[in-house]
Amino acid sequence: MKITAVIPARYASTRFVGKALEDIQGRPMVQHVYERTSRATLVSDVIVATDDERIAQAVRAFGGRVEMTRADHETGTDRLAEVAARIDAEILVNVQGDEPLIEPGMIDQAIAPLMHDPTLQMATLKSRIKTLHDFLSPNVVKVVADLKGNVLYFSRSPLPNFRDKWNDLKDEAFVSGKLLCFKHVGLYVYRRDFLPVFTALKPTYLELSEKLEQLRALENGYRIKVVETEFDSIGVDTPADLEKVLEKLNAQGAR
């Protein structure tokens, strides 16, 4: 089974223009993402999908594979679907281009459900919430699932709502496991045939309300498997996030 990871990378990011090319210990951020993704055991090939020649040149310079895409895509999934139509792969992994610390094991964990269940079209990841700040923050997407690991809902609001336990909303309660809550990790795996179906669907009410594209799949009755991961990463949305990445790498002495 051929599995290809695609890294959508834009230059004109709203909050951090040109972040894909920001230097991290002598290499552009997109190279860190590419190299870490390449280490995933289940991934056969890695492609950077971009509409910007500056990013394309940087990828070619380190020997990476790049596919140029249209500039009018509204989401990374749309960019992924364009690339998927051109290549020979049964499963596509959408790896965010602003995750320079992504663990290869996370990618393998997200892929595994589609390898074991031929009826499954889409999978993603979740990790434990351990702070009250993350639980309450609208910038941290929460996810709840059924007992079989199928997603019930994603939300920017606190989820679930602890009706009788608001006095327990402290960091310790989350760390100890007294309150089990999960944040969504934005790494997606799709069966190739599902991508054109998904991207052809019109945006839905809940999707537009929460500004969460994955709700479109749920509202149209598609099942999403979510796997818990013990790994954590730092998404780079702002220059401050980049500083956190550099601090972590320097503390690890890693390159």
C-alpha positions in Angstrom: 0.0 0.0 0.0 1.6 3.3 -1.1 1.2 6.1 1.4 2.3 9.6 0.5 2.6 12.5 3.0 1.9 15.9 1.5 3.0 19.1 3.3 1.0 22.1 2.2 3.1 25.2 2.5 2.1 28.8 1.8 4.3 31.9 1.9 1.5 34.4 2.5 0.5 33.1 5.9 -1.9 35.5 7.6 -0.2 35.8 11.0 3.4 35.0 10.0 4.3 35.7 6.4 7.0 33.5 5.0 7.2 31.2 8.1 7.8 28.1 5.9 11.3 29.6 5.1 12.1 30.8 8.6 15.6 29.6 9.7 15.7 27.0 12.4 19.3 26.0 13.2 20.5 26.6 9.7 17.6 25.0 7.8 14.2 26.4 6.7 11.3 25.3 8.7 9.8 23.3 5.8 12.9 21.2 5.7 12.6 20.2 9.3 9.0 19.1 8.6 10.0 17.3 5.5 12.9 15.4 7.1 10.9 14.4 10.2 8.0 13.2 8.0 10.4 11.1 5.9 11.3 9.2 9.0 7.8 7.9 9.5 7.9 4.1 9.0 4.7 3.8 7.0 5.3 6.7 4.7 6.5 5.8 1.1 7.0 9.3 -0.2 6.9 13.0 0.9 5.9 15.9 -1.2 5.7 19.6 -0.4 2.7 21.3 -2.1 3.0 25.0 -2.7 2.0 27.8 -5.0 5.1 29.9 -4.2 8.3 29.6 -6.2 10.4 30.7 -3.2 9.3 27.7 -1.2 9.7 25.4 -4.2 13.3 26.5 -4.7 14.1 26.0 -1.0 12.7 22.4 -1.2 14.6 21.6 -4.3 17.8 23.0 -2.7 17.7 20.4 0.0 16.7 17.6 -2.4 13.0 17.4 -1.5 10.2 16.7 -3.9 7.8 19.6 -4.6 4.5 19.9 -6.5 3.3 23.4 -7.6 -0.4 24.0 -7.0 -3.0 26.6 -7.8 -2.9 29.8 -5.8 -6.6 30.0 -5.1 -7.0 27.1 -2.7 -8.9 28.1 0.5 -7.6 25.2 2.6 -4.6 22.9 2.9 -7.0 20.0 2.1 -7.9 21.5 -1.2 -4.2 21.8 -2.0 -3.7 18.2 -0.9 -6.6 17.0 -3.2 -5.0 18.7 -6.2 -1.8 16.8 -5.6 -3.5 13.6 -4.9 -5.2 13.6 -8.3 -1.8 13.6 -10.0 0.0 10.9 -8.0 -0.2 7.1 -7.4 -1.0 6.6 -3.7 -3.8 4.9 -1.9 -3.5 6.9 1.3 -2.6 10.6 1.7 -1.3 12.2 4.9 -1.8 15.9 5.4 1.1 17.1 7.5 1.0 20.7 8.5 3.9 22.7 7.2 4.3 24.7 10.4 5.1 21.6 12.6 8.9 21.6 12.7 8.9 19.3 15.8 6.5 16.7 14.5 7.3 13.2 15.7 7.5 10.5 13.0 5.6 8.2 15.3 2.6 10.5 15.3 2.3 10.1 11.6 2.4 6.3 11.8 -0.2 6.3 14.6 -2.6 8.3 12.5 -2.1 6.1 9.4 -2.7 2.8 11.2 -6.5 2.9 11.4 -6.9 3.1 7.6 -4.6 0.2 7.1 -6.7 -2.0 9.4 -10.2 -0.8 8.4 -10.9 -0.7 4.6 -14.3 1.1 5.3 -12.6 4.0 7.0 -12.1 7.2 5.0 -10.4 9.5 7.4 -8.3 9.5 10.6 -6.7 12.0 12.9 -5.0 12.4 16.3 -5.7 13.7 19.8 -3.6 14.3 22.9 -4.5 14.8 26.5 -5.2 18.3 27.7 -3.2 19.0 30.8 -3.8 22.7 31.6 -6.9 24.7 32.3 -5.7 27.3 29.9 -5.7 24.9 27.0 -9.1 23.6 28.0 -10.7 27.1 28.0 -8.7 28.5 25.0 -10.7 28.9 21.7 -7.3 28.4 19.9 -7.1 24.9 21.2 -9.5 22.7 19.4 -11.1 20.0 21.6 -12.4 16.6 20.5 -14.7 14.0 21.9 -15.1 10.4 20.6 -17.2 7.4 21.2 -16.0 4.2 22.9 -14.7 2.9 19.6 -12.6 5.9 18.9 -14.9 7.6 16.3 -15.2 11.3 16.6 -18.4 12.7 17.9 -17.5 16.4 17.7 -14.8 19.0 17.5 -15.1 22.4 19.2 -13.3 25.5 20.2 -15.4 25.6 23.3 -14.6 23.6 26.4 -15.6 20.0 25.7 -17.1 18.2 27.5 -18.9 20.6 29.8 -18.3 19.5 33.4 -21.7 20.6 34.8 -21.0 19.5 38.4 -17.2 19.8 38.5 -16.4 23.4 37.8 -14.6 23.6 41.2 -12.3 20.9 39.9 -11.1 22.9 36.9 -7.4 23.1 37.9 -4.3 22.0 36.1 -3.8 19.2 38.7 -7.2 17.7 37.8 -6.2 17.4 34.1 -2.7 16.2 34.7 -3.9 13.5 37.2 -6.5 12.2 34.8 -9.4 13.2 37.1 -10.8 15.2 34.2 -10.1 13.5 30.9 -10.1 16.0 28.0 -8.4 15.9 24.6 -7.2 18.5 22.2 -7.2 17.8 18.5 -3.9 17.4 16.8 -4.2 18.7 13.2 -2.7 15.8 11.3 -5.1 14.1 8.9 -5.0 10.9 6.9 -7.4 10.3 4.0 -8.1 7.5 1.6 -7.3 8.9 -1.8 -10.7 8.3 -3.3 -12.4 10.2 -0.5 -10.5 13.5 -1.1 -12.4 14.6 -4.2 -15.6 13.7 -2.5 -14.8 15.6 0.6 -13.5 18.8 -1.1 -16.6 18.8 -3.4 -18.9 19.1 -0.4 -20.2 22.5 0.4 -19.2 24.1 3.7 -21.6 23.2 6.5 -23.3 25.1 9.3 -21.2 23.7 12.1 -18.0 24.1 10.1 -18.7 27.7 9.4 -19.7 28.3 13.0 -16.6 26.8 14.6 -14.3 27.6 11.6 -13.3 23.9 11.6 -13.2 22.2 8.2 -13.2 18.7 9.7 -16.8 19.2 10.9 -17.9 19.1 7.2 -17.1 15.4 7.2 -19.1 14.7 10.3 -22.1 16.7 9.2 -22.2 14.7 6.0 -22.2 11.4 7.9 -18.6 10.4 7.4 -16.7 8.6 10.1 -13.4 10.0 11.5 -11.3 7.8 13.6 -9.2 9.6 16.3 -6.1 8.0 17.9 -4.6 9.2 21.1 -1.0 10.1 20.9 1.5 10.6 23.7 3.6 12.8 21.5 3.4 16.6 21.5 4.4 19.2 19.0 4.5 23.0 18.6 2.6 24.5 15.7 4.2 27.8 14.5 1.5 30.4 14.0 3.4 33.4 15.3 7.1 34.5 15.8 6.6 33.8 19.5 5.8 30.1 18.6 9.0 29.9 16.6 10.9 31.1 19.7 9.4 28.2 21.7 10.6 25.8 19.0 14.1 27.2 19.1 14.1 27.0 22.9 13.1 23.4 22.9 15.6 22.4 20.2 18.4 24.2 22.1 17.4 22.5 25.3 17.6 19.1 23.6 20.8 19.9 21.8 19.1 18.7 18.7 19.5 19.6 15.1 
